[in-house]
Amino acid sequence: MGGGFYISKFVGVVGIVFGAGAVATIIALAVVYSQEVANNEAVSPTNGGSTVKPPVTTPGGSTVKPQVTTPVIPTTVPSNEPWDKYRLPDTLKPDHYNLTLWPRLTANAQGLYIFTGKSYVVFQCVKETDLILIHSNKLNYTKWADGHLAKLSALGSTPAPTIKKSWLQPTTQFLVLELNGKLAVGESYQLDTVFVGELADDLGGFYRSVYTEEGVEKVVATTQMQPTDARKAFPCFDEPAMKAVFHITLLHPPTTVALSNGMEHGEYSPVEVTEVGTEGPVIVWRTSFDETKKMSTYLLAFIVSDYDYINSTRDNVLIRIYARKKAIADGQGEYALNKTGPILKFFEKYYNATYPLPKSDQIALPDFNAGAMENWGLITYRETALLYDPNMSSNSNKERIATIIAHELAHMWFGNLVTLRWWNDLWLNEGFASYVEYLGANEAEPDWNIKDLIVLGDVHRVFAVDALASSHPLSSKEEDIQKPEQISELFDAISYSKVRSSIFSAMIFEEQITLTYCTYLNTFAYDNTVYTDLWDHLQMAVNSTGTGASLPTGQTVHSIMNRWVLQMGFPVVTINTATGQINQQHFLLDPATAGSVPPSDFNYEWIVPIRWMNTGVVQQQTWLLDKTDWILANLNVSGYYRVNYDNANWERLLNVLSIHHESIPVINRAQLVDDAFNLARAKYIDTTLALRTTKYLRTEREYMPWESALDNLDFFYLMFDRSEIFGDMQVDNPLTLLSLYLYFSTLRYNQVNAIRVACSTGMEECQTLTKGWYSQWMKDSANNPIHPNLRTTVYCSAIAAGGAAEWQFGWDQFMAATIAIEADKLRSALACTKQPWLLNKYLEYTLDATKIRKQDATSTIVYIASNVVGQSLAWDFMRDRWSYIFTQYGGGSFSFSNLINGVTKRFSTEFELKQLKQFQADNSEVGFGSGTLAVSQSIERTTANIKWVAENKDSVQAWFNTEVPKE
């Protein structure tokens, strides 16, 4: 039994009203549940692209030929040279950059889109050195008069040493300058460069996005720097701790709009100027921007487009929403504009810190591999994450937009004002934003009760990953995170979702959070931190408010929180109500993997807050031994752990659920279901006990318990939908289905689930309805009779029931769609067809950017894999094309993890495990980049699935035969 357990206060929350039906239908709901979840998941940035060597026209005007020294070819022998390491040395510190970029929005004679640039960086020498390393990736440089790739000058009285040698080191992405003398400590220097890069369509660095408006193809030059792609746009010290001030100037075609982090500079910006291009003098506009705040390179943004905007001002902050002209004219930016001001105001109050910039620009991009990016003062979004059209967007689309806007605005303080020192503490940025996004969205839409969804959206999500032996701690060792692909691998559920679950629930610090924010943000404004800085300020808040006595004896913030941050996983707390004993154990989905987990300095023990109730009454730190009472721990899922009980207490909990479930808080009803199913998978309890937690749902009228049940029963669907027992899991009672269908159809929020459950189980009335709607649309494509809330489900149902004609109509509508949200609904529905030849054709389309945008390629493959007919097709396709996919998207692409996990989630046979291991071996040289951990996790999950199916198949079949009503 671990020590340090303690009781804390109970904070109640209220769930969202959902409605319910008969228990016999829940497995049918699970059949289709995962698709809607997939439709609303955000994806993340990517690297990649090709290197070009075109003639260079510098921003200064002269045409030059690029003269790039031959890069040093890395040897196989490990090198200890600084340029063969991935981290910058601690010898130089940037102060400010002056950067001018000229993106070409039309292809040159070679068919390439390029950008040219000139920049200088002023830096200070903090340690004596004769070497300058500055990041550079896929840029070609113009040689200066001395034959080198850069010019070094001193800003003080001591002359700068001359450059001895300069070259590019492509593996570690450095421009290397060896000097003939030492740089002097305390002196400032200036490094000038002139360069050219490709404005590729690779979604990373400075890249191009293409769209068609009124029959005309238009190009946007835009950026995505996080985490390591600022170096693709200009030479820079591209690490988060290397903060500096940036002076940005953009040259761009007349009538286009240029944006960057700062406000457009001067009353007369832009200014018309003449620049000399490869084809002679060219008239362009020059837009200069106010200098930025001191900030990290990954937060830079610069965009040139033919966009329009709407704006408002709130508390002297200019708020602008930019998008395609038609989108603005159609009012699609109004929702974001109306909600940005209130969310900003809420965060100012919550953080007790004023928004530090004069403007907040937000822009929707046709091609953007992340859901959104928090560039300081110029936030970039996918169109589906910012633009709302009430005639096309569903309720879930609207909810996602509000939540993503809140997430990005939260970063303006946590992440931008105060920034992680290195990527091993990524959770300091993303974890806190993922937590407070719910609070910001709740401020914007208080009627949604969206705060309650933290449990479903984050806690359950991260539990699934953190229960694997291949999980990782919140904070990794700094030396273990070096390469760009290692950094990208950290952008996962652990970094995003575990913070709310563990950091804010491991102790009773809710009342100290605001005070912590105030001192933490004020102390480290425009600076960088490590996680222990946050503990220091949290301890200060505890001490100043006199709540230190509530901590376990002898414990501090550091000693408690380090256990949650420095070791992976979480505990299962087992309570024996007969003896009053309580103990904890590291929860692993497959207990057999316990021997493969890495060692922990804390022996996988946590200091856990136990908040509990007895027979409906919230309790203090006492244990009642009356065997007729029921005990419920982890009230409102306030702690990051699962709870198991002795069998007698489980029976008492099942009884209270069946006779008076409102006695248990709604969040705990959802958690009881989730805990039971996962405890069963880990062999703590019987699978039939977990299934019994769903029987009370016939009387449940709240959303969260149903959602929890559907999510867990989806696992049963994945494991058995190809087996002979799947038929026994179906619902054969049409009266039960009809009552559920009619009941759900009266609730606006859940019409989607009503249509789904009825159609997926073959209810004739539902299928007739969806096919009729779709057929009506096919006859008159200009008038879609299907409500936006229902389109994802209706499209999927009709295409699944139809043939080539229905699929082709859906494809034609997808290609013609001018609203990204509508295109996304169609893109997911096209994967629902039961025709293998259509699915194979669709898979081929994913690698053709003229048909499926690069940002959508991997998620489309996952949609196809979610279809039981398409699963093996998608797996074969991914294996056959892996080398091509990896090359196209680059080793740092965040989407690799989602792709690998998505395609393999149904794996549950020895043959599939053998194939998966062979896939790992066959591509060892090509590699998996940021998907390396996902391959290991997929192997671990598949192994666990095989065991689970073998051990539970018979009992699951028997339970459904006994408990599910048949006609």
N, C-alpha and C positions, 0 to 999 in steps of 0.2 A: 504494500500500500504506500503510494507516494505521499509525502508530506506537503504542507502548505496550502491545503484547501481552506477556503473561507467563504463566508456568506456576504452578499452585497445586496443593494437595493433592487427593487423590481420596477421596471418601467414598462407600462402597458402600451400596446399599439392596437390599432383596429384594422382588420382585413378589408379587402374589396369584395363587394357583393357579386357573386357569380351565378348562383343557381345550381341545381343538381338534378340528377336523374337516378335511375336504378343502378345498383352495383354491377349488374350483369353487363352493362354497356361500357364499363371503363376500359376494358382491354381493347375494345374497338376504337375508343378515343385514342389510345396509345398508338395504334397502328399509324395514325397520321400526324401525331403530335409533333414529331421531330422536324417536320418540314417547315412549319410556321416559325419555329425557333431559328432554323437556319436562315430563313428569309430576313431576319432582323439582326443577325450577327454582323458586327463590324469586322473588317479585315484591316490589315496593317501595311506599312510601307515596304517597298522593295528596292533592291539595288539592281545593277546590271546595265547592259547597253554596250554598244560598240565604240571602238576608238577610231577617230578619223584624223587624217592629216591633209586637210585642204589648204589652199593658199589663205593667208591671213590678211585681213584688212583691219588694222588697229583702230581703236576709237580715236586716236589722234589723226587718222586720215591716210597714212601711207600704206601702200600695199607691199607686203613682205612675204617671203617664203619662210615657212617654219623650218628652223634648223635645230633639230632635237638630237641631243647626244644619244648614243646607243645606251639603252638601260643596262645596268649591271644585271647579269643573269644569276639568280640565286643558285648556289650550289646545294648539293644534298647534305653537305657537312654542316652541322650546326654552327652558326656564327654568333659571336659575342659582340659584333660591331653594333653601334647604336642604331644604324639604319636598317638592320635586320631584325630589330625589335619593333613591336607594334605600338608601344607607348612613347610619347614624347619625353625627352629628358627634362629635368627641372632646372634648366639653365637660363631659359628665356621666358619673358612674360609680355604678351601683347598689350598695347595700350589702346590703339585705335587703327582702323582700316579706312582707306579711301578707295572705293571700288566703282568703276564704270563698266557697264555691260551693254552690249548691243546684240540682242537676239534677232536673227533673220527669220521672219515668218513665212518666207517662201524658200523653196529648195534652190540650191545653186546649180551650176552647170553639171556637177557630178551627181545631182539628185539628192544631195544631203542638206539637211537643215543644220545650221551652225550658229554659234554665238562667239563673238570676240570680246575681249576684255583687257583692261589694264587696271592694275591695283598697286597700292603700296600699303605696307603695314609698318607701323612704328612700334618697336618693342624695346624693352629694357633688359639688359643683361643682369641676371641675379646671381649667377655663378660663372666664374671664368671658364671660357670654352673657345675652341677654335673650330667649332662645327655648328652649322645651322640646319636643323631639320624642320621642315614645314610640310604639312599634308598636301598632297596633290594626287588626283586620280583621274586618268583619261583626259588630261589636258596636255596640249602641245605648246611649247614656248618659243618665242622669238629670241634669238641670241642677241646680246648686246655687243657693243664695239669690242669688248675684250674676249668675245667668244663664249661667254657664259650665259646661263639661262636666267640670271637675275642680276640686279645691280644693288650693291650694298653701299650705303653712305652713313656717316656719323652725324648726329645732330648736336653733339657737344664739341668741345675743343680738341678732343683726342681723335685723330684720323682713324677711319675704319681700316682694318686689315684688308688686303686684296684677296680675291677669291682664287684659290689654288685649283680647285676642281669642282665641277657641278654636274649632276646627273639625276636621272629619275630612278627610283627604286619601286617598281610596280607592285611587288608582293606585299610590302608593308605600306605602300601608297605614300611615299615621301619624295619631295624634291630635296636633294642633298647638296649642301654647299660646304666644302672643306676650305678652310681659310689658311692664309700664310702667317697669321698671327692670332693673338688672343683678343677676344672681346673683353672690354673692361667692365668690371662689376659696377653697377650704378649708372652706367652710361646708356643713352638711348640711341637707337639706330633705325634706319629706314631701309626696307627691302622692297624694290620695285620689280614688277614683272609685267610682261605682255604675253597674252596667251589666246588660244582658240580651243573650243570644245564643240562636241556635237550636241545639238538640241534634239536628242533622241526621244523615242517614244517609250523609254524604259521605266518611267514613273519614279525616277530617283535623281536627286541633284537638281540641276536646271534642265527641264525636259519640256517636250511639247505635248499638248492635248489637242485633239481635232474633233470638230463637230460640224454639222451641216445645219444651216439656217436659211430658210427660204430658197433652198436649192443651191446655196453657195457654201463651199467648204471653207471653214475658218480655222485658224490655228491660234492657240493660246500658248504663250511661253510662261511656264510656272515652275514651282519648286517644291521639293520635299527633301529636307535636309536630315531629319532624324532617322537613325542616330549618327551616321558617319558619311553623309553624302554632301555636306557643304564643300568638301574638298573636290567634288566633281564640278563645282561652279566657279571656284577661284582658289588659289593657294591660301591656306589658312592653318592656324593652330587649332585643329578640329577636335578638341576635347572639351567637355562641359566646364571644366575648371578654368579654361583659358578665356575668361570673359573679357570683352573689350567693347569699345564704342565703334559704331559703323556709320560711315558716311556713304550713302548709296546714290548713284546716278544711273538712270536708264535711258538709252537711246532707243526710239521706237517709231514705227510708221505713223505719219500724221493721221489724226482722228482716232487712233487707238488710245487706250487708257493704261497708264503705268501706275503700279501700286508697290509699296514696300512697307516695312515696319513703321517708319516715321511718316509724318504728314508731308504732303507735297510742299516743297520749300519755296517760299516767295509768292508774292502777289500775282506774278505773271507766269507762273509755271503751268504748263510746259512752255518751252522756248523753241522756236523753229530755228534749226541750224543746218548747215550743209556739211556732210561728212563724205569722205572719199571711200567708195567701196570698190569691189573688184571690177565693176562695170562703169567706173567713173564717179563723179559727184552725185550724191544722193541727199535729198531733203528729208530730214527726220526731225522728230520732236525730241527735246532733251528735258527730262523731268528729274530734278534733284529733290532729295528728301531731307527733312530735318534729321539731325544725328539721333541715333538710337540711344536708349539707356544702355548702361553697361550690361552686356548679355552674352550668352553662349552662342556659338556658331550654329548649332542645330535649330535655333529658334528664328533664324533669318528667313525672309521670304521676299521674293520680287516676282511680279507678274505683269505681263503685257497682254492685253486682250481687247476685243471689240465689244466689251460688256457695257451694260447700263446698271444703274443702282437706284435705291431708295434710301432715305436717311431720316434721322431724327436726332435730337439732342436731349440728353438727360443729365442733369447735374454737371453741365459744362463738358460732358463727354460726347463727342460726335460718334454716332452709331450709323454705319453704312452696310447695306446688304448688296453685294454685287452678284450678278448672274447673267446668263444669256439675255439678250434684249427681249425676246419673246416671253421668257420666264418672268422677267420683271413686269412687262406689260400685262401679263395675265395674273398678276398679283401673288405669285408664288413665294415672294420674299416677305410678304406682310406679316405672316405668323412669326418668323424669326425676328423681324424688326420689333414687333410688339412685345416679345418675351425677353429680348436681350437686356433691355434697361432694367426691368424688375429683378432679373437674376443677378446682374452686376451689383445692384443696390443691396440685395440680400447678402452677397459675399462680402461687400464692404463692411456690413454690420457684423457678419459672422466672424470674419477675420480681424475685425477692429482695425482695418487698414484701408486707406483710400485707394481706389484704382489708380495706378501710377502713370497712366498714359492719357493723352488728350483725345485719342480716338480708339474705336474698336471696329475695325473692318472685318467683315466675314464674307467669304466668296465661295460659290458653288462651282465645282470643276467637273467637266464631263469625264475626265480620266484622272482618277486619284485612288491609289491603292490602299490608303488608310480610310477609316471612317471619317476622321478629321485630324487636324494637326494644329496645336496650340501656338503657332508662330505669334510672337508678341506684337500685338497691334494689327495683325493680318492673319486671321484664322482661316485655314483652308478646309473645305468639306467636299465629300462626295455630294452630288446633287441630291441623292436620296436622303442625306443626313441634314439638309438645310432647307430645301424647298418643299413647301406644302401647298397642295391644291385640293380644296375640299371636294371637288368633283372627281378626283382620281385617287386621293390618299385615304387610307384606312385609319381607323383609330390607333392601331398599333404603329403605323407610320408616324402619326402625330406624336405619340408617346416617345418614340425613338428620337425624333428631332429635338424635342424639349430636353431629353436626357443628355444627348450628345452636346447640345449647346451648353448646358450646365457643366458638363465635364470639361469642355475646353475653356470656358470662362473661369472655372475653378483653378486651372493651371496658371492663370495670370499672376497668382500669388505663389501657390505651391508648385514649383517647377520653374517658373520664369523669374519672379522676383528673388526667390531663394531656390537654388538649384543643387541637385546632387553633385558631389565632387567627381564621382566616377559611376559608371553604369552598373556596377555590382549592387548599388543601392537604388536601383530603378524604382522600387516600390515607394521611395520617398516622394517621387513625382506621381506615378500612376495610381498607386494604392489610395492615396488621400483624395485624388480627383475622383476615383471610382466610388469612394464613399460619399463625398459631399455632392456628387452629381444628383443623387436622389433628393438631397435637401434643397438644392437649387431648383430642380424640376418641380418639387412639391410647392415651392414658393410661386412658381409660374402657373402651376395648375393644381391648386389646393384641393379640388374636388376629386382628384384621381387617387388619393391615398397612396401615392407611389412609393413613399418611404418603406412601406411594408414589403415591397417587392425585393428589397435587398436580400432577403433570405433566399428567395427563389433564383434571383438573378446573379447573386454573388456567392453566398454561402454554399448552396448546393453545387454550384458550378465548380468551385475550388475544392470542395470535398472530394469530388470525383477524381481529380488529378493528384491531390495531396495524399490520397490513400495508397498510392503506388510506391513501390520501393525505389523507383526511378525518379521520384520527385526531387525537388531541390529546396534549400532554405530560402527565405525571403532575401537575406543578404548573403551573397556569395563572397568568397575571398577575392580581393582585388586582383591578385596575381592569376586567378583562374579565368578571368574575363579579359581577354586581350584582343582577339580578332573580331572584325566586324560581324561575322556570322555568329560568334559566341555572344556578342552583345544583342543581336537580333533575337536569339533564342530565349532571352530573358523576358521578352514581351509576351507573356503568357498569363494564364489564369492565376498563377501564384502571385505574380507582381501586381496584377490589377485587382484581384478579388479577395486575397487573404487578409489584407490590412483591416478592412471593416470587421472581418470575422474574428481576428485575433487581437489586433492592436487595441481597438476600441472596446473590446469585450473582455480582455484578460484582466482588467481592473475596473474600478468604479470611478472612472475619470471624466464622465460626461460633464460634470460641473466645472472641471478644470480645463476643458479643451479650449474654450475661448481665451482664457488667460494665457495658455501655452502658445496659441497662435500669435497673440499680441507680442509677447516677449521674443519668441522665436523669429517671427518675420521682421521685427524691428532690429534685432541683433544681427541678422544675417542678410539684410536687404542688399541686393546686387552682389551677393557673394555665394559661396558654395558650402555645403555641409555634408557630414556623414551622419549615420543614424544615431550615434551616441550623443550628438548635439541635441537631437530631439528629446532623448531621455533626460538630459540635463535640465531642459526647460520644463519638461513634464514634472520632474522632481521638484523644481522650484515652485511650480503651481500647487503641487500637493502640499509642500511645506507652508506656503503662504496662506493657504485656505484652511490649514489645520486638519486636513483629512489623512495625514500620514498614519494616524493611529489605526485607521481601518485596514491598513495593509497587514499581511501576515507578520508575525513577530520576527524581527531580524531581516526583513526583506526590504529592498528598495525598488524603485522603478527599473533600474538597470538589471538587477538580479531576476526580477520577474519577466521583464520584456525580452531579455536576451534568449530566454528559453524558447520564445515564440518566433524569434527572428533568425537565430543562428542554427537552429536545427529544423529539418524538414518535418512534415507530417503534423499529426494532431492526436490527441488521446481519445480513447473510448473510456468513459467513466461508468463503472458498474456499481450499482447500488443494491445492496441486499436489505430489503425492508424488514426481514425477519430478525436480523442480527444488528442492523444499524451500521454494518461495515461498508466502506466505500474504498474503491481502489481504481487505479488508472492503468492503462496499457496502450502502447503505440498501436493505433488502428491501421491495419493493412488489409486491403481488399483480398489479397491472397496471403493468408498467414504463413504459407510455405516459403514466402520470399523474405521472411524475417532475417535469415542468415545472410542475405545479400545487401542489406541496407548499410550505408557507410557508418562508421563509428561516430558517436556524438559525445561531446564533452559533458552533456547533461543527461546521458543515458536514456534519452527519449522519455524524460519525465518533465512535466509542466506544472507550474503553479496555477491552479485552475479555480476560477470563481464559480462556486456552486450556488445558484439562485433557484429556489425550489418552492413548491407549494404542497400542502397536505389537504386532500379532500376539498380542493377549490379555494383554500385560504393561503395567502402568501405567508411564508414562515421566515423566522430568523434562524440563527445557527443552532438549531436543536433537531434531534431525530426522534420521531415518534415510533414506538414499536408496536402500536395497536395494529394487528394483522388485518383488521377490517377496513382500515384507511388505505387510500391510494396515494402514492407519492409521484410527483412530477418534477423533474429537475431541468435545469437550463431554461428557465422561464423566458419566453419570447426570443429564444435562441440568442441570448445575450453573451454566450461563451462559444468559443471555437472548439467544440468537441462534440462527440456523439455520446448518447446515454443508453446504457443497457440496465435491465432490472432483473431481479429474480423472477421466475415463472409466475409466482403468485401475484406479484404486482403487475406484470403484463396482463394477466387475466382481469385484474381489477380495472386497469386502464381500458381494456377492450369493453368491459361491461359499461363503464361510464360513457364511453363513446356511443354505445348502442342505445343507452336510455336517456342521457342528458349531455350530449357532447359540448353544449355551450359552457359547461363548467370548466372546460379546458380552453385556454386562450387560443384564438384561431391560428396564430403562428405556430404554436406548439402542436396543434392538430396536424398541421402540414409537416412539422418536424418529426412527430411520432411515426408517420407513414414513411418518411425518408430514412429515418434512423433504422426502422425495422427492416426495410428492404436491404439496406446496406449491411446491417449487422448479420442478416441472413446470408448475404453473399460472402461475408467474412467468417461464416460458420459459428457465430456467437449464439444465434437462435435458429429455429427451423424456418424454412421458406414458407411453410403453410401458416405459421404465425404471422409472418409479414403480410401474406395475402389476406389474412383475416382483418387486418387493420383497414382494409378497403370496404368491408361489408357495411359499415355504418353510413357510407356515403349516400345511401338512398335517402337520407334525411338531411344531408349537408347542403347548406345554401351559401357557402362562402367559396370564393375563387381559389384561395391558396391551397387548401387541402386537396381539392380536385386536381389542381395543377401538379402538385407533388406526386399524387398517385399516377397521373398520366405519364409523367416523366419517368417514374420508376418502372411502370409496366411497359414502357417503350423498350426497355431492356429485354423483357420476355419476348416481345415481338421480334426483336433483332436475333435473339437466340433460336427461336422456334419457327419463324415464318417460312423456312425451307424444309421443315421436318413434317413427319406424318401426324404429329399431335396438334398442329396449328388449327386444324378444323375444330378440335375440341375446345379451343379458346375463343371461338366465334360466338356471337349472340344469335340465337335462332328464334327468339320470341318477338314477333313483329309488333305486338301490342306494347311491349316494353319500349321498343325503339320509337314507336309512334308517340308515346307519351313524352319521352325525352325530347324528341324532335319538336313537338309542339310547345313544350315548356321552354326550351332554350330559345326557340324562335321569337319568344316575346321579350327577350332580353337583348338590348342593342349590343352590349359588349360581347355577347357570346353566341350570336347567330352563326359565327364561323364554326364554332365547335358543334353546334346543332347540325349544320349541313354536313360537316365532316363525318361525324359518327354515324349518321344515317346513311350517307352515300357509301362510306367505306365498308359497311356491313351489308350492302346490297339492298337496302330498303328501296322498293320500287318507286314510291312516291318521291323520294329525294332524287334518285337518278333521273327520273322523268323530268323533274323540275330543272336540274342543272343542265341536262342535255338540251332541254327546250330553250332555256336562256341562251346557251351557247349557239344553238342552231339559229335562233332569232338574230343573234349578232352576226353570224356568218352571212345571213341573207341581206343584212343592212349594216355593213361595217362602220358606217358613219354614226350610228346610234347604238351605243352599248347599253343594254337594259340591265346590266348586272351592277349591283351596288358596290362601291369601292371596298367596303368591309368584307365582302364575300368573294371578291374576284380571285384571289389566290386559290381558294378552295374550289370554287366553281370551275375555273380554268383547268385545274388539275383533274378534277373528277371527270369533266367532259372529254379531255384529251386522253385520259386513261381508258375511258369507255369507248372511245372512237378509234379511228384509223388514220390513214395517211392524210385524208382531207382535213380532218380536225387539227392534226399536227401542223400541216402546211399553213392553214389559216392562222394558227397561233404564231407561227414563225413570221409570216408576212406582217402581222400586226406588231410583232416585236421589232422588226426592222423599220417599220413606219412610225413607231412610237416616238414622240417628241418630249415626253415627260419621263424622267428616269425611274420614278416610282412605279409607273405603269409598265415600263420595260422590264423591271425587276420581277414583277408579278408574273409576267409572261415567260420570262427566262426560267424561273423555277418550275412553272407548270409544264413547260415543254419536256422536262425530265420525267414526267409522270407517265408517258406513253408506255404501253406494254409491248410495243413492237421492237424487237432487238435491232433490226436494221435501221430504224429511225434513231435509236439511242446511239448506235455506232456512228451514224452520220453526224449526230449532235456532238459526240466526242471529238470528231475531226474538226468541227467548227471551232472548238475551244482554242485551237492553236492557230486560228486565222483571225488576226486582229480586225479585219474588215467585217467580220461577222460577230465575234464576241470580243469585246474590249479586253485588253490585257488585265485590267483590274478585276475582271469578272471570270477569268478563265478557270482558276482553281476552284472557286465556289461552285461553278457550273458542273465541274467534274464531280464534286461532292454531292450535289443535288442528284446527279445520275446514279451515283453509288448508293444513295439512300433508297432508291427504287430497287426492290428485290430482283427485278428482271435485269436491271442495269448494274448491279453490284459487281458481278464477275467481269462484265465488259469494262467497267471503269478501272478495276484492278489490273486487268491485262493491258489496258491502254496506258495506265501510269507506268507500269513496269517497262513496257516496250519503248516508251518515249521519255523515260526519265532523264537520260543524258541531254536530250534536246530541251526539255522543260527546265532543267537545272541551269543550262547555259543561257537560255532566254531570260530567266528571272534573276540569275545571280545568286551566289551563296548566301547572301544576307537576307533574301526575301522572307518576310514574316509569314507568307502564305504557305510555305512548305509544311509547317507544322499542322495547320488546319487540313491541308490536302491529305497528308499521310494518315492522320487520325481519322478523318472523315471516310476515306475509302476503306479502311480496315476495321471499322467499328463493329461490323457484323461478324467478324472472323471468330469461329468457334470449333474448328475441326483440326485434326492433326495435319491434314493435307495443307490447309491454309497456313498453319504455323510453319510448316516446312517451306512453303513458298515465300513466306515473309522473311525467314532467315536467309533463304537463298537470295532474295532481293537485296538484303543488307550486304551479303558477301559479294554479289556481282557488281555492286556499285561502290565498293570501298575506295576505289581510286577516284571516281568522279566525285563521290561524297554526297552528303545530304544537307550541308550548310546549316541553316537555322532549324532544319528538320531532324538533325541528328538525334536529339533527345526523343522526338516523337516516334522514331523507329524503335528505339528501346522500349518506350512506353507501350507501343502497339504490340510488340512481342510479349511483354509482360501481361497486358490485358487479354491477349489471345490465349495465353497459357491458362490464365485464371478462368476464362470463359469455357475452355475445354473441360476443366475440372468441374465447373459449376453445372454444365449441361449433363455430364455423366452422373453427377450426384443428385440432381434434382428433377430430371426429366420425368421419371415415373410419378413422383409425388405431385408435381405440378399438373400432370395429366389427370391424376386421380382427383385432385382438388377441383379442377374445373368441371370434371364430369359430375362431381357431387354437388358443388355449390352454384354453378351457373345454370340458371333455368333454361330448359329446352322446350321447344314447342312439341 
